[in-house]
């Protein structure tokens, strides 16, 4: 009888400690440094960092630096835009309603001020040091993939139904400054499935 009550006491302590640890992580998630937008509230968030930190790396306008943004949305639209930080923008997208309908590749040029504003945004949000993956247990929804290439440094951030404020700022910049220059008529702007 004494052994059974000792075992039950230990199990209760382990359970209480486990609940406490989960509560600490949940509070840190809610009030921590990452503001999160999820298209599916109540789902379990997962934020993963596997890449090294690149402290001191500053993103500057350069033809050797590129930023690729790919969105797969519930509206079955894939937006794929690459910004070379000399100002060249290349858009290619596929509209998947009733099958693949590739959109023609379009190109545009950002002004030097727009390129600098985009570099400033990436530096301000510390894109180079964001976690690599934001996801939930929801299978369908919206996904955003961002890839920054600076010489040999490659930083990727994948968001699957979970969008940090930093990625939302990139989405808003693209909607305001970039996509109107390159998207074919009739293709929804990026972020329309999450904003």
Protein Blocks (a to p, Z undefined) as FASTA:
>chain_A
ZZmmmmmmmmmmmmmmmmmmmmmmmmmmmmmmbdcddfbghiacddddfbdcdehiacdd
dfkbccddddddfkopacdddddfehpacdddddfegiaaddddddddddfklmmmmmmm
mmmnommlgcfbdcdfbfbdcdddddddehjbccddddehiacfklmmmmmmmmmmmmmm
mmcghiacehklmZZ
